[in-house]
Amino acid sequence: MTQLLVEVPRSTRKVAMCAVHVLGGIVQALKTGDVAGLSAALEAAMTYLACHAQRAHPKRIGKRDARS
């Protein structure tokens, strides 16, 4: 989903490693029921992941699968 929103290929591993940085704000907004805060936290998460969780070699996607 994040790939579609920001049009940047994601690395699943990097997204998982970045989860600790983006989930705090989302969980806090959900706990308090703050809809505006949730929207801001989700936007911040997408922006953070677009910058920090990009695939290293997006043109090689699928080539590994073709070998097996």
Backbone as CSV, one residue per row, in Angstrom:
resi,resn,N_x,N_y,N_z,CA_x,CA_y,CA_z,C_x,C_y,C_z
1,MET,0.822,-1.193,0.000,0.000,0.000,0.000,0.865,1.255,0.000
2,THR,1.939,1.271,0.808,2.784,2.463,0.842,3.426,2.711,-0.513
3,GLN,3.716,1.645,-1.250,4.315,1.819,-2.569,3.362,2.557,-3.494
4,LEU,2.070,2.281,-3.368,1.089,2.939,-4.215,0.889,4.397,-3.814
5,LEU,0.962,4.688,-2.519,0.737,6.055,-2.049,1.869,6.996,-2.410
6,VAL,3.096,6.540,-2.280,4.230,7.430,-2.532,5.013,7.055,-3.776
7,GLU,4.610,5.994,-4.443,5.204,5.547,-5.705,6.712,5.317,-5.600
8,VAL,7.145,4.733,-4.484,8.548,4.392,-4.270,8.588,2.917,-3.879
9,PRO,9.361,2.094,-4.584,9.447,0.674,-4.220,9.986,0.488,-2.806
10,ARG,9.349,-0.378,-2.026,9.699,-0.625,-0.633,10.464,-1.920,-0.456
11,SER,11.346,-1.928,0.484,12.013,-3.141,0.922,11.251,-3.654,2.144
12,THR,10.720,-4.864,2.064,9.964,-5.425,3.179,10.816,-5.476,4.437
13,ARG,12.059,-5.852,4.299,12.966,-5.926,5.445,13.180,-4.557,6.077
14,LYS,13.392,-3.541,5.258,13.618,-2.198,5.789,12.359,-1.641,6.444
15,VAL,11.201,-1.941,5.878,9.942,-1.498,6.482,9.797,-2.118,7.865
16,ALA,10.087,-3.406,7.967,9.991,-4.085,9.258,10.967,-3.477,10.269
17,MET,12.157,-3.146,9.820,13.149,-2.558,10.719,12.760,-1.139,11.141
18,CYS,12.018,-0.427,10.300,11.605,0.951,10.597,10.315,1.018,11.419
19,ALA,9.669,-0.112,11.637,8.364,-0.122,12.304,8.400,0.573,13.655
20,VAL,9.461,0.395,14.392,9.554,1.007,15.720,9.508,2.534,15.629
21,HIS,9.959,3.096,14.542,9.985,4.546,14.383,8.641,5.121,13.963
22,VAL,7.794,4.325,13.336,6.539,4.866,12.807,5.299,4.417,13.575
23,LEU,5.375,3.333,14.310,4.183,2.812,14.971,3.811,3.558,16.251
24,GLY,4.748,4.189,16.897,4.462,4.882,18.150,3.370,5.920,18.024
25,GLY,3.495,6.789,17.050,2.492,7.836,16.836,1.144,7.281,16.421
26,ILE,1.161,6.236,15.621,-0.085,5.617,15.168,-0.810,4.959,16.339
27,VAL,-0.081,4.203,17.144,-0.686,3.529,18.293,-1.221,4.547,19.297
28,GLN,-0.469,5.604,19.556,-0.920,6.630,20.495,-2.218,7.286,20.010
29,ALA,-2.300,7.596,18.727,-3.514,8.210,18.183,-4.694,7.249,18.262
30,LEU,-4.456,5.969,18.039,-5.524,4.980,18.149,-5.993,4.841,19.592
31,LYS,-5.059,4.855,20.535,-5.425,4.725,21.952,-6.280,5.891,22.430
32,THR,-5.976,7.088,21.953,-6.707,8.274,22.405,-7.927,8.583,21.548
33,GLY,-8.045,7.927,20.394,-9.176,8.197,19.505,-9.036,9.504,18.748
34,ASP,-7.839,9.998,18.625,-7.559,11.269,17.954,-7.481,11.051,16.442
35,VAL,-8.564,11.377,15.751,-8.631,11.140,14.305,-7.628,12.022,13.560
36,ALA,-7.534,13.281,13.934,-6.579,14.181,13.275,-5.145,13.727,13.555
37,GLY,-4.895,13.291,14.777,-3.568,12.788,15.127,-3.224,11.521,14.374
38,LEU,-4.228,10.659,14.168,-4.014,9.427,13.403,-3.672,9.747,11.959
39,SER,-4.392,10.688,11.388,-4.112,11.096,10.012,-2.696,11.652,9.894
40,ALA,-2.300,12.486,10.837,-0.957,13.064,10.819,0.103,11.985,11.017
41,ALA,-0.171,11.027,11.920,0.785,9.952,12.179,0.944,9.051,10.960
42,LEU,-0.158,8.761,10.281,-0.085,7.932,9.076,0.683,8.644,7.965
43,GLU,0.430,9.934,7.823,1.156,10.706,6.804,2.649,10.752,7.132
44,ALA,2.973,10.944,8.397,4.378,10.966,8.809,5.027,9.601,8.578
45,ALA,4.282,8.535,8.837,4.807,7.182,8.622,5.095,6.940,7.145
46,MET,4.179,7.331,6.270,4.382,7.146,4.827,5.597,7.934,4.353
47,THR,5.728,9.154,4.836,6.869,9.988,4.448,8.171,9.378,4.938
48,TYR,8.179,8.911,6.183,9.380,8.305,6.756,9.775,7.063,5.971
49,LEU,8.803,6.206,5.679,9.105,4.979,4.945,9.541,5.267,3.510
50,ALA,8.972,6.297,2.893,9.381,6.660,1.535,10.847,7.064,1.496
51,CYS,11.314,7.688,2.572,12.711,8.135,2.626,13.668,7.061,3.116
52,HIS,13.237,6.223,4.069,14.158,5.334,4.762,14.008,3.854,4.444
53,ALA,13.013,3.472,3.658,12.803,2.039,3.408,12.742,1.712,1.916
54,GLN,13.479,2.457,1.132,13.485,2.205,-0.309,14.272,0.945,-0.632
55,ARG,13.879,0.293,-1.707,14.627,-0.877,-2.190,15.976,-0.404,-2.709
56,ALA,16.979,-1.213,-2.490,18.324,-0.859,-2.955,18.423,-0.954,-4.479
57,HIS,17.819,-1.983,-5.057,17.897,-2.216,-6.500,16.505,-2.529,-7.044
58,PRO,15.655,-1.525,-7.224,14.273,-1.789,-7.640,14.158,-2.433,-9.020
59,LYS,15.144,-2.267,-9.885,15.049,-2.858,-11.229,15.271,-4.365,-11.215
60,ARG,15.823,-4.894,-10.113,16.064,-6.327,-10.021,14.876,-7.093,-9.433
61,ILE,13.787,-6.424,-9.143,12.617,-7.079,-8.549,12.141,-8.178,-9.486
62,GLY,11.987,-9.366,-8.968,11.456,-10.482,-9.735,12.500,-11.320,-10.446
63,LYS,13.695,-10.827,-10.635,14.721,-11.596,-11.336,15.131,-12.818,-10.543
64,ARG,15.164,-12.728,-9.230,15.519,-13.869,-8.397,14.457,-14.969,-8.547
65,ASP,13.197,-14.587,-8.626,12.113,-15.552,-8.780,12.185,-16.279,-10.114
66,ALA,12.692,-15.634,-11.134,12.759,-16.240,-12.458,13.795,-17.369,-12.512
67,ARG,14.808,-17.318,-11.643,15.854,-18.348,-11.637,15.374,-19.658,-11.041
68,SER,14.421,-19.607,-10.129,13.999,-20.840,-9.455,12.910,-21.560,-10.189
